[in-house]
Amino acid sequence: MGSTHVNARVQKHRDAMRMAGLRPVQIWVPDTRRPDFAEECRRQCFLVAQADSADKAMQQFMDEVLADMDGWTE
């Protein structure tokens, strides 16, 4: 009986979201509990850092963006 109330509430929420023009989407994300997760993050970060250091245009863009942030507050 308790799950029926929850199911109805969830359905009501889903219906409201659909009426707002949205639709549900399922995505798969990495499992952070896997033992090799941290090592894979390090590996990918290393690859990105290598690619970024070789991309002078990207570095110039990042420098310009950083300079444009002067005066911003948190």
C-alpha positions as CSV (number, residue, x, y, z in Angstrom):
1,M,0.0,0.0,0.0
2,G,2.9,2.4,0.8
3,S,4.5,1.8,-2.6
4,T,1.3,2.7,-4.4
5,H,1.4,6.2,-2.8
6,V,5.0,6.6,-3.9
7,N,4.3,5.3,-7.4
8,A,1.4,7.8,-7.8
9,R,3.6,10.7,-6.6
10,V,6.4,9.7,-9.0
11,Q,3.9,9.4,-11.8
12,K,2.4,12.8,-11.0
13,H,5.9,14.3,-11.0
14,R,6.7,12.7,-14.3
15,D,3.5,13.9,-15.9
16,A,4.2,17.4,-14.7
17,M,7.7,17.3,-16.2
18,R,6.3,16.1,-19.5
19,M,3.7,18.8,-19.5
20,A,6.6,21.3,-19.1
21,G,8.1,19.9,-22.3
22,L,10.7,17.6,-20.8
23,R,11.3,14.0,-21.2
24,P,13.2,11.4,-19.1
25,V,16.7,10.3,-20.2
26,Q,18.8,7.5,-18.8
27,I,22.6,7.9,-18.8
28,W,25.4,5.6,-17.8
29,V,28.2,7.1,-15.7
30,P,31.5,5.6,-14.5
31,D,31.3,3.6,-11.3
32,T,33.4,5.5,-8.9
33,R,33.5,2.5,-6.5
34,R,35.6,0.4,-8.9
35,P,39.1,-0.3,-7.7
36,D,40.6,1.0,-11.0
37,F,38.6,4.2,-11.1
38,A,41.2,6.5,-9.6
39,E,44.0,5.1,-11.8
40,E,41.8,5.6,-14.9
41,C,41.1,9.2,-13.9
42,R,44.9,9.8,-13.5
43,R,45.5,8.2,-16.9
44,Q,42.9,10.3,-18.7
45,C,44.1,13.5,-16.9
46,F,47.6,12.8,-18.0
47,L,46.5,12.4,-21.6
48,V,44.5,15.6,-21.5
49,A,47.4,17.5,-19.9
50,Q,49.7,16.3,-22.7
51,A,47.3,17.4,-25.4
52,D,46.7,20.7,-23.8
53,S,50.4,21.5,-23.4
54,A,50.8,20.9,-27.2
55,D,47.9,23.1,-28.1
56,K,49.2,26.7,-28.2
57,A,45.9,28.1,-29.4
58,M,44.1,26.6,-26.5
59,Q,46.6,27.9,-24.0
60,Q,46.2,31.4,-25.5
61,F,42.4,31.1,-25.3
62,M,42.7,30.0,-21.6
63,D,45.0,32.9,-20.8
64,E,42.6,35.4,-22.4
65,V,39.6,34.0,-20.5
66,L,41.6,34.1,-17.3
67,A,42.5,37.7,-17.9
68,D,38.9,38.6,-18.7
69,M,37.8,37.3,-15.2
70,D,39.5,40.2,-13.4
71,G,37.0,42.0,-11.2
72,W,34.6,39.0,-10.9
73,T,33.6,38.1,-7.4
74,E,32.7,34.7,-6.0
